Amino acid sequence: MLLIVLFVLAVFLRLDWIYYLIYVIGGIWAFSHWQTRRSLSHLLVQRRVPTRAFTGETVEAEVVMHNTSLLPLPWVRIQESVPLELQTGESYRLVASVGGRSKAVRRFHFFCHRRGYHLLGPLRLTTGDLFGFAQAAWEESEKVHIIVYPKVLTLDQIGLPSRLPFGTLRSRQRIFMDPTRMAGVRPYVSGDSMRHIHWRASAHDDTLMVKKFQPSMALTTMIALDLDQFSYPMRERQGGSEWAVVVAASLANHIISQRQETGLLTNGLDPLSAGDANPIPGMNGQGHLMGILELLARIQLRRDADADDPMEDGHISPSRFALHNWLPNHVASLNWGTTLLLVTPHISEPLLWSLHGLNRRGLNVQVIACVRQPGFERMRKQAEAMGIGVHQTIWESDLARMGQQGGFNGL
């Protein structure tokens, strides 16, 4: 529009300097559009973001821009899209200048307010010339995710005994010999391993003696996490379900730290599979623990669309994902002697009878209540009469208050 006005003035006023001004401005306009369009094609953008973090951590992300052209970019506006669960309050819109054949780095910080599978992006860049004649934009084609693991606490911090009845148990059935439990020595017989020879006893008796070990069998602990939405009181669905995840994560961490096998199954919703969460079989090791924590990071409450929301008076969940309906079919393949640690907000009589059946099949059933429940003591006594152990965790608000009073040191 400016060039048209100047051209009209030059025609009517017959002034040569206006024609010269038209040539200069027109040249700048054409060069600006050409340079701006090609500038982003010569800009290599790399985003460096940690893909995993724990709740409560602050992580740093970098946006590295490498200009491979000889011509500089006078300004580049960077805009990062960050979910509320990761925002720190700082601005995620920055401006940088990138010289020819040089790099520029800008940093953002994210605070992991809560666990989850959080998506970042898309990252957007906008650049232009100094005169404002042209602009160009670039948008990241793929989003980046950050997995925020749930909190991991000790059993004492969540109000559970540090020696729950699970793990490797003594057995009269000689499944295998535990080399950490020596029970004496005996004479060597053909077929004994040379590694089990007790050389000191052999030298003393002048004959080969081998070590005897106590028989034991390794029993898997399976953690079952109840994330049926209707099992939680309406006013405690958010906080109660988050606390249940923390309890499950803390149990898994404790068991694996004792070098015991543990697995996880849950009736929650896995957003990656858009359906049932795949059960994690019992194994041990730090890598296996991180796999459990990754599932716990992204698991969500499950709602049965065909069921009506129960009232707040302890009414039994009508959902087909309620534990007394869902659990028996999903633990049918567990071996005899497996410990089943059930993390649930509500203990009902149908659930107790279902667990009683599992107990009679040879499972060691222990229930971890993660939400306060009216009549809990009565249900606990009824469960113990059926051979089911019931434990109550410290509610999250009590835990926070204890932390403020210096009652424990958080992990």
N, C-alpha and C positions, 0 to 999 in steps of 0.2 A: 504494500500500500504506500509506503514512504517513497519508493522508487517511482511509482506512478505519479504521485504528487509533484515530485521534483521534475519529472519529465514534462509534465504539463506546464510548470512554471518556466522551464527552459525554452519551450516552444513559443510561449506568449511573450516572454521577456527578452528572448534572444541573448542570454548571458552564457558565455562559454564556460565560466567556472562552475556553473550548475551542472553542465554536461560532465565536467571532470569529476564533480562530486558524485554524480550518478555512477560513473565508471568505478570509482573507489568503493562506494558502498555496495554496488552490485558484485564487485569482485570479492569483497569480504563476505557478503551473504552466501555466494556460491561456494567459496572455500570453507566457510563454517559448516554448511550442510554436508559437504563432502567429507571433511575431517571428522565431524561428529558421528556420522554414520559408520565410518571405518574404525573409529577409536576403540569402541567396545570389542570389535572383532580381534584387536591386538592386545586386549587386556585379559590376562589369565587370572582367574579368581579361584582361590582355594580357601575353603572353610575348615578350620581345625576345631573340633568340638569333642570333648570326652563323651563316649557313648554310654558310660555307666557311672553312677554315683550313688551315695547313700543319702537317705533323708537327713536334712540338716546341713549338708555340705554346700559350700560355695564353689562353683567351677568356673573356669575361664575359657572363653572361646575366642578364636582369632579369625579375622578375615584378612587374607594376604592377597594383595593385588600386584601383579607383575606386568608392567607395561613393556611390551616387546618392540614398540614403535619408537622411532627417533623423536617424534613429536610428543610433547607433554600433554597431559590432561589437566587443564586448569582447575577443575573441580569435579569430584565424584561424590554424590550423595548415597550413603549406604543406609538401607532400612532393613532391619531384622524383625521377623515376626516371631514373637515369644509368647507362649501360653501363660496364663496368670499364675499357674503353679510354679513357674520358674522365674518370674520377674522379681527384680530387686528394688525397683523404684527409679533406677537410672534410665536415661533416655537410650533407646535403641535405634536412634537416627543420628548418624555421624557424617561429617564431611571431610574429605581428604583430597589432597593434590598429589598427583603421581607424575613425576618427571619422565622424560624420555629414557628408555632402557634402565628403568629403576623400579624399586618396589616400595610399597606402602603397606603398613600393618595397622589395623585397628582392632581393639579388644573390647569384648563384652563380658559381663559377669552374670551368672545365673545362680539363684539360690533355690535349692531343692526343698520346697515347702512340704511336699508330700510325695509319697511313692507313686509310681505310675509309669506308663509308656507314653512319653510326651514327644510330640512332633514339633520340630523347629522349622520355620520357613513358610513360604519360600523367601529366600534372600533376594532383595531387589537393589539394583544399582541404577542410578540416573546420572548422566553427564551432559555437558553442553559447552558452548563457547562463551567467551568473556562478554560478548555483546548481547547475548540473549537471543540470537537469531535462530538457533537450532538446539534441539535436545534429542537424546537417545536413551533408551531404557533397556535393561537386561534383567531377566528373572531366572532364578535357579529352576532347573527342570525337575529335580528330585528333592524331596524333603529329607531332613535328617532327624533321627530319633535319639532320645536320651532315656535310658532305663534307670529309674530311680528306685533303688532297693528299699525295702521297709527297714525300720529300726530293728536292731538286734540287741536284746538285753539278756542279762543273766537270769537264771530261774529264780534266784532270790529276789531280784528286782520286780518280777511279775508275781511274786507271792507264792511260788511253787517250791516244793522240797527239791533240793539239788540231787537227791538220789531217788528219782521216780523208778518204779519197778519195770525197767525195760533193759534190753541189751543181751549180753552173753550170759546165759544161765547154766548152772551145773545140771547134768542130766545123767541118769543111769544108762541111757542109751548112748553107746559110744559112737557118736557121729564123727568126731575127730578128736585128736589129742591136743590139748592146749599146751604149747611149749613154755608158756609163762607160769604154769602151775605144776611144779615138780612134786611127785608123790612118793619118791624113793628110788631104789635101784633094783635090778633083777639080772640074772645071768643072761649073757648074749645067746641068741638063737639065730639060726640061719634065716636071712631075710631082713634082719634089723638094719636100720640105716646107720652107717658109720658116724653120721653127725650126732647121733644120740648116745654114743659111747661115753661113759663117765670114766675118764682116764685116771683120775685120782683114786676112785674106788677100785678100778681095775688093778692099779699098781699095788694097792693095799692088800687085795685078796689074791693077787697073782693069777687072775683070770679075768676075761673080758666081762665087764658089767655095763649095762645100758640103763638110761634114765627111764623112770616111769612117770607118766603125766596124768593129771586128773582129766577125766573125760568131760567134754563140754560140747555145746552146740551153739552156733551163731544164729541168733534169732533176729529177724528184721523187725524194725519198728516202722509202722505205717502211720503217718499223720493224716487225719481226715479233717478238712476245714469246711465248716458249714457256712456257706454264703448264700443260702436261700433268703431272699429279702423278707419274706413273711415270717421268718423265724425271729427277726429282730423287732423289738418295740419301735413304733414309728418314730418316736422322738430320739431314739438312739441308733437309728440305722447307719448314719454316717460315721459317728464316732465309734459305735460298737463294732461295726464291721472292720474298721481300720485297726482297732485294737486286737481283734481276732487274728488279723494278718500278722501283726507284730508278735503275738503269742506263738503262732505257727512258725514264724521265722526263727524266733528264739529257741523253740524246741528243736528245730532242725539243726541249728548251729550247735546247741549243747550236745546232742546225740552224736553228731559227726565229729565234734571235738574229742569225744570219748572213743573214737575209732570204731563206732558202731554203724551198721547199715541202717539207713532210713529212706523212706519214700514219701510221696505226697499224692493225695487225691482230694479233689474238691468238686462240689456241685456248682461252683461259681462259673462266670462267663469269661472266656478267654477272647479278647478282642482280635487277636491275631488269627484265630481259627473261626471267629464269628459263631462259636458254639461251645460245646463241651470242652473243658480243659483236659488235655491228655494226661492220664496218670503217670507219675514218675516212679519207676520201680526202685526198690531198695538197693542202694549202693552206699559206698562211703568215699571219702576224699574231698579235698577242697573244691575241685572242679565240679563234683556232683552237688555240693552245697550251693555253688553259684548258680547252677541250673535251677535248683529249687527256689532260690531267692529271685531269680529272673521271672519265674512263673508267678510268684507271690507279688512281684512288683506290678504286674499288669492285670492280675485277676480282678474281676468286678462282681458286684452283687448280681444274683440271678433272680429274675422275676418271671413267674409263670403267668402268661397273659390270660389263661383260661380260669385262673383262680381269683376269688374275691379277697380283698385285704381283710385279715382277721381283726378283731377288736383288740383293745389294749388291756384286756383282762386275762391274758395268758391263754387265750384261745389257741387251739392246735392249728398249725399252719395247714391250709388246705392244698398247698402246692404239691405237684408231683415230684418236685425237687426237695421236698421235706425229707429229713434224714431217715425217718422211719420207713419212708417209701423208697428212697433212692439208695441208701447205704447197702442193704443186704446183697443186691445184685452186683455191686461194685467191689465187694470184698470177698466174693465167693471163691476166688482163686488164691487167696492168702493161705500160706502153709500153717499147719498146726503149730502153736506156740508163738505165733507172731503177736507182737504188742500193737494194739490199735489205740492210738492217742486221738481222741475225738475232741476237736475245738468247736464249741457250739455256744450260742447265747441262751439257749432255752432247753431245759430237760423236761420232757413230758413222759407220761406213762406209756403211750405207744412206742416212744423211742426206747424207754427202758426195757420193755418186753422184746423189742427187736434186738437190742444189745445183749439181752439175756440169752437169746438164741445163738448169737455169735459166740458168747462166752462158753456155752455148752458144746460148741463145735471145736473148742480148744484155743480160741483167741483170748489173749490177755487184754481186756478192755478197760481203758482208763479214760474218763471224761474230764475235760478241762472247760469249766464254765467261764466265759469271758465277759458276761454281762450280769449284773445283779438281777436276781429273780425272786419274786415273792414265794415263800414256802420252800426255799432252797434246802434248808436243813432237813425237812421232811423227805424231800426227794433224794437227798444224799443218803439218808438212813435206809430208804427203800432200795436204792441202788446197791448199797453195800450188802444188804440181805440177799441180793441176787448175785453177789460175787463181782460187782462192778465198782471200781474205785472212782470217786468223784473228788475233784479239786477245784477250788475257787481262786481265780487270779485277782490281783489288785486292779481295781478299775483305773483307767487312764488318768482321770482327774485327780485321784488320790496319789498316783505316781508322780504327777506334775507337782502337786503340793509337797510331797516328800522331797522332791528334787530341790525345790525352792528353800526348804528348811535344812538342806545339807544332809538328807538321809541317805543318799547314795551318790555315786559318781557315774554319770551316764557314759555309755560306750561311744 
